[in-house]
């Protein structure tokens, strides 16, 4: 499990919005601070590569997903970010 919190690169993005599909509250994608929109799978790979900060990659039932980095700052928690049904 790679944690992008350790990256000190100004090109590292952060997640600004969680995108969901119609009829679901589960994340289907994310909007990033650089304006890019990515799927969950793309975001997981980016986080593993240190390209997204403040998240960690977790796995449940063999499926990888992003979780907020436990830093005590609720402002950057994925569940507290705006959610939009756009993806």
C-alpha positions in Angstrom: 0.0 0.0 0.0 1.7 3.1 -1.2 0.9 6.4 0.4 1.2 9.5 -1.8 1.3 11.7 1.4 5.1 11.3 1.3 5.5 12.9 -2.2 6.8 16.5 -2.2 6.0 17.4 -5.8 4.1 20.4 -6.9 2.6 18.3 -9.8 0.9 16.0 -7.3 -2.9 16.5 -7.5 -5.5 16.2 -4.8 -9.1 15.0 -5.1 -11.6 17.9 -5.1 -14.9 16.0 -5.9 -16.2 12.5 -5.8 -18.1 11.5 -8.9 -20.9 8.8 -8.7 -23.1 7.1 -11.2 -26.9 7.5 -11.3 -28.5 5.4 -8.6 -25.4 4.8 -6.6 -23.5 6.6 -3.8 -20.3 4.7 -4.4 -17.4 6.5 -6.0 -17.1 5.9 -9.8 -14.5 8.6 -10.4 -12.9 11.7 -9.1 -12.2 15.3 -10.2 -8.7 16.4 -9.4 -7.2 19.8 -8.5 -5.6 19.9 -11.9 -9.0 19.8 -13.6 -8.6 16.1 -14.7 -11.5 13.6 -14.3 -10.4 10.0 -13.6 -12.1 6.7 -12.9 -11.6 5.0 -9.6 -9.2 2.5 -11.3 -7.1 5.4 -12.8 -7.1 7.2 -9.4 -5.9 4.0 -7.6 -3.0 3.7 -10.1 -2.2 7.4 -9.8 -2.1 7.1 -6.0 0.2 4.1 -6.2 2.5 6.2 -8.4 2.4 9.1 -6.0 0.4 11.4 -8.3 -2.5 12.0 -5.9 -1.9 13.2 -2.4 -3.8 12.8 0.9 -5.1 9.3 0.0 -4.0 5.7 0.5 -4.9 2.6 -1.5 -6.9 -0.1 0.3 -8.4 -3.3 -0.8 -11.6 -5.2 0.1 -12.7 -8.5 -1.5 -9.9 -8.1 -4.0 -11.0 -4.7 -5.3 -8.7 -1.7 -4.7 -10.1 1.7 -3.7 -9.0 5.0 -2.3 -9.3 6.1 1.4 -8.5 9.4 3.0 -5.1 9.6 4.6 -5.7 9.6 8.3 -4.2 13.0 9.1 -6.8 14.4 11.5 -8.0 17.0 8.9 -11.6 16.4 8.1 -11.6 19.0 5.3 -9.8 16.6 3.0 -11.7 13.4 3.8 -13.2 11.8 0.7 -16.6 11.4 2.4 -16.8 15.1 3.1 -15.9 16.3 -0.4 -18.6 17.4 -2.8 -20.3 14.4 -4.5 -21.7 14.7 -8.0 -23.5 12.3 -10.2 -21.5 13.0 -13.3 -19.4 10.0 -14.1 
